[in-house]
Each structure stands twice: as structure tokens, then as C-alpha cells.
Amino acid sequence: MSESHNDDNSKLKSTIEDKLFLDKYKLDKQSHIEVDQEKYKTDLLKAVNYICPAKVYAHSDEKNECLVSFENCLECGTCRVAAPDYVKWYYPRGGFGVQYRLG
């Protein structure tokens, strides 16, 4: 009985990365996310780099711009709330994007 209890605890302790690993993606060559780099540069907080659960956005010190890894997008829309002035997010084309799996 205690083994069953330990199994339940290990499921509860899984990280966000463990959960993201369960998702399946059908990748498109065309990005469904656009960043207005000039407006991004004027944002002092650059919250979009920190708020995305899938880490789609990253700041490039070298180019002083926002790098977008659209392939990782969970389509949650958080970026639309965090940075509506410079992030343009659209649903991926039909048949592409994330496919959630229960785990």
C-alpha cells in the first residue's frame, strides 16, 4: 500500500518540463508569431521573455532583439496578454501546432 502512495507522490512532483514533454507538435515552416522588434526594444520589462511557459521568447544581447522559437508554442495566448503592443499571435495553420496528451 505504501508503494502506491509513493507512486502518487512522484506524479505530483513532476516539473513543468516533464509535462511539456508529453505534448506533441506538428511543425509548420511558417511562424504564427510575429514580434515588432522596434517596439520590443522600447519595452523596459520585456516580460514576454519570462512569462511564456514554453520559453518561446528569448532576448538576444548580440542583436538586441527578441528571438522566437515558435515551434515550442503551447498556443496558450499568454504572450498576447503580456505584450499586446509588439507580439502578434495567430492560430497556426490548420493541422499544425500543439497536440495535447494527457499524462
C-alpha positions in Angstrom: 0.0 0.0 0.0 2.8 2.4 0.7 4.3 1.8 -2.7 1.1 3.0 -4.3 1.2 6.1 -2.1 4.8 6.8 -3.3 3.8 6.5 -6.9 1.0 9.1 -6.4 3.6 11.5 -4.9 6.0 11.1 -7.8 3.2 12.1 -10.2 2.5 15.2 -8.2 6.2 16.2 -8.1 6.6 16.3 -11.9 8.0 19.5 -13.3 6.6 21.8 -16.0 9.3 20.4 -18.3 8.0 16.9 -17.6 4.5 17.9 -18.5 5.7 19.8 -21.7 7.5 16.7 -22.8 4.1 14.9 -23.2 2.9 17.4 -25.7 3.2 16.6 -29.4 3.8 19.1 -32.1 3.2 19.1 -35.8 5.6 21.7 -37.0 5.0 24.2 -39.7 7.7 26.1 -41.7 5.7 29.3 -41.3 5.7 31.1 -37.9 2.4 32.0 -36.4 4.1 34.6 -34.2 5.5 38.0 -35.2 7.4 40.4 -33.0 7.7 44.1 -33.8 11.4 44.4 -32.9 11.4 48.2 -32.6 8.5 48.2 -30.1 10.1 45.3 -28.3 13.3 47.3 -27.8 11.4 50.1 -26.1 9.8 47.7 -23.6 11.8 48.1 -20.4 10.4 45.0 -18.7 10.4 42.6 -21.7 8.0 40.4 -19.8 7.4 38.2 -22.8 10.8 36.7 -22.2 9.8 35.5 -18.7 6.1 34.8 -18.8 5.9 32.2 -21.6 5.6 28.7 -20.0 7.2 27.1 -23.1 10.1 29.6 -23.3 9.3 30.6 -26.8 10.8 34.1 -26.4 14.4 34.9 -25.6 16.4 38.1 -25.6 19.5 38.2 -27.9 22.1 40.5 -26.3 24.1 40.3 -29.5 21.4 41.6 -31.8 19.3 43.3 -29.1 16.2 41.7 -30.3 13.6 39.1 -29.3 14.3 35.6 -30.7 11.2 33.5 -31.3 11.1 29.7 -31.2 7.6 29.3 -32.5 8.0 25.6 -32.7 7.7 25.3 -28.9 4.5 27.4 -28.6 1.7 25.9 -26.5 -0.9 28.3 -28.0 -2.0 29.5 -24.6 -2.1 33.1 -25.5 -0.1 34.4 -22.5 2.2 36.5 -24.8 -0.9 38.3 -26.2 -1.7 39.5 -22.7 1.9 40.2 -21.6 3.0 42.1 -24.8 -0.1 43.1 -26.9 1.8 46.1 -28.3 4.5 44.1 -30.1 3.6 40.4 -30.2 1.2 39.4 -33.0 0.0 35.9 -32.4 -2.3 33.9 -34.7 -3.5 30.3 -34.5 -1.3 28.0 -36.5 -2.5 26.9 -40.0 -4.9 24.0 -39.9 -3.4 20.7 -38.9 -0.3 22.4 -37.4 0.7 23.3 -33.9 0.5 21.6 -30.5 -1.5 18.4 -29.7 -2.0 17.9 -26.0 -1.7 14.4 -24.5 -3.0 13.6 -21.0 -0.3 12.4 -18.7 
